[in-house]
Amino acid sequence: MASPQVENGYAPIANELLDAIIMFGFKGTHLLILLWVIRRTFGWSRKTAEFSWHRIAEEVGMDHGGIVRQGNMLLKAKVLVVSNGQLGIQKNHELWKWPKRPEKKTRFRVVDVN
C-alpha cells in the first residue's frame, strides 16, 4: 500500500505559481513536462535541472517526438527556460504567452445552385 510522506521528500511550490499553472490551462503533455520540471527542480531545491528531451520522454512514458515538440512550444511560450543546458520554469508567469498560430487560409469554391 502506498503511503507518501513528506519526510521522504516533497516539491515546495509557491501557491501563486501553482495557481498560474492551473489558470493557464495546461493539458496533457505540457502538464507532464511541467510536473517533471517541478519535480527535478523544486523537488531538489534547485532553480534549474540537467535535462534531455529523451530523458523526459522516457521518465514520463511518452513519445520522444511529442515531448520535443511540446517542450519546444513551452520554451517559445516562455513557460520554460534553458540556461547553461539546464531546464527551469519561468517563475514570472506574466511573461507566459502561447505563440500565435498562423491563420489557416480557407479556399472557397463558388458553386452554382441553379
C-alpha positions in Angstrom: 0.0 0.0 0.0 1.3 3.4 -1.0 2.0 5.8 1.9 3.6 9.0 0.7 5.3 11.0 3.5 6.8 14.5 3.2 9.7 13.2 5.3 10.6 11.2 2.2 10.8 14.3 0.0 8.5 16.9 -1.4 8.5 19.7 -4.0 7.6 23.0 -2.5 5.9 25.3 -5.0 4.6 28.8 -4.4 0.8 29.0 -4.4 0.9 31.9 -6.9 2.9 29.8 -9.4 0.6 26.8 -8.8 -2.4 29.0 -9.4 -0.9 30.4 -12.6 -0.3 26.8 -13.9 -3.9 25.9 -13.1 -5.3 29.1 -14.7 -3.1 28.9 -17.8 -4.9 25.8 -18.8 -2.1 23.4 -19.5 -3.2 19.9 -20.6 -1.7 16.6 -21.5 1.9 16.6 -22.5 2.5 20.2 -21.4 1.4 19.4 -17.9 3.5 16.2 -17.8 6.6 18.2 -18.8 5.8 20.9 -16.2 5.4 18.3 -13.5 8.7 16.7 -14.5 10.5 20.1 -14.3 8.9 20.9 -10.9 10.0 17.5 -9.5 13.5 17.9 -10.8 13.9 21.5 -9.7 11.8 22.5 -6.7 11.9 18.9 -5.5 15.7 19.2 -5.1 15.7 22.9 -4.0 17.1 24.0 -7.4 16.1 26.6 -10.0 17.2 24.5 -13.0 18.0 20.9 -13.7 20.0 19.0 -16.2 17.7 17.5 -18.9 17.3 16.0 -22.2 14.1 15.6 -24.1 14.9 11.9 -24.4 15.2 11.6 -20.6 11.9 13.4 -20.0 10.1 11.3 -22.6 11.5 8.1 -21.0 10.6 9.1 -17.5 7.0 10.3 -18.3 6.4 7.4 -20.6 5.7 9.4 -23.7 6.9 9.5 -27.3 10.2 11.4 -27.7 9.0 13.4 -30.8 5.9 14.6 -28.9 7.9 15.6 -25.9 10.4 17.5 -28.1 7.5 19.4 -30.0 5.6 20.2 -26.8 8.7 21.1 -24.8 9.8 23.5 -27.5 6.4 25.0 -27.5 6.7 25.6 -23.8 10.1 27.3 -24.4 8.6 29.5 -27.1 5.7 30.4 -24.8 8.3 31.4 -22.2 6.9 29.0 -19.7 10.2 27.1 -19.5 13.7 28.5 -19.8 17.0 26.9 -20.7 20.2 28.3 -19.1 23.6 26.7 -19.5 22.0 23.5 -20.8 19.6 23.3 -17.8 15.8 23.5 -17.8 13.7 25.5 -15.4 10.3 27.2 -15.1 9.9 30.9 -15.8 8.6 31.9 -12.4 7.4 35.3 -13.7 4.1 33.8 -15.1 3.1 37.2 -16.5 5.6 36.5 -19.3 3.9 33.3 -20.4 2.3 33.6 -23.8 1.2 30.9 -26.2 2.7 31.7 -29.6 0.1 32.8 -32.1 -0.7 30.2 -34.7 -0.8 31.4 -38.3 -4.3 31.7 -39.6 -5.3 28.9 -41.9 -6.2 30.1 -45.3 -9.5 28.8 -46.4 -10.4 28.3 -50.0 -13.9 28.9 -51.0 -15.4 27.4 -54.1 -18.3 29.1 -55.8 -21.0 26.6 -56.6 -23.8 27.5 -59.0 -27.0 26.3 -57.3 -29.2 27.0 -60.4 
